[in-house]
Amino acid sequence: MRSERPCILVSNDDGVDAAGIKALQRELASIGNIKVVAPDRERSAASHSLTLQVPIRAYRLSENIISVDGTPTDCIMLAIKNLLEVKPDLVVSGINRGANMGDDITYSGTVAAAMEATLLGTPAIAISLDRGDNNDYDYTAAARIAREVSLAVLKRGLPDGILLNVNVPSLPSEAIRGVKITRLGKQVYEDLIIEQTDPRGKPYYWIGGQQETWSIEPNTDYTAVADGFVSITPIHLDLTDYRTFAILEGWELDSIAEAARGRTERQGENA
């Protein structure tokens, strides 16, 4: 039987024991019944990957907490399709340890969990906390922001195919200047890969060597967070660029089909 309180499914990519997800659980418990289905270990940069080649196992840690030895996307799919008794009213993914802005959302397991929920017809929010000085993370303000955004989504809903990507500056609650609706920023990648040599003389590589830099542009998530604002970016799952239709229609596409047919005919003649 469904409770009068909304069912909120919480997940992440930092693992079921991460400080961010625990802060999120505590804060959201005041507005709904919380169900946690999250990876059993860190799955950062898992993107929207599914585990297809090996079985997935789920472990019930308590009545409302389940760990999964899979990706964030696995967690959401299993939770909604199999593990939960009722379909959640909302999915909240996070609080990620580090921002998920600009191009990073294509790699982010935090955002991917929200994407999967959106694909399955459940409103979803991804929330991340920017890195503080000395790599400190205080999730208090981000958890409160997550609660307020969650209340708004539960009350008003979201358009089909849309999720909210929320990034919070690493500041005390009283120092946050406000909230801005933003677009995705743009990163400049330099020295991203570190190459080193192991004791046997063979090369190996670390991806993510140098801290990324950002293009400073108006109305972007990065600029908002850098200026002390919470950034809320609506993400549409339809990645089609409709503006490019007219360009592609001028590409003499019939010749591509004719070339393919000609190749098929030649292969048939040579068979």
Order of alpha helices (4+ residues) and beta strands (2+ residues): beta-alpha-beta-beta-beta-alpha-beta-alpha-beta-alpha-beta-beta-beta-beta-beta-beta-alpha-beta-alpha-alpha
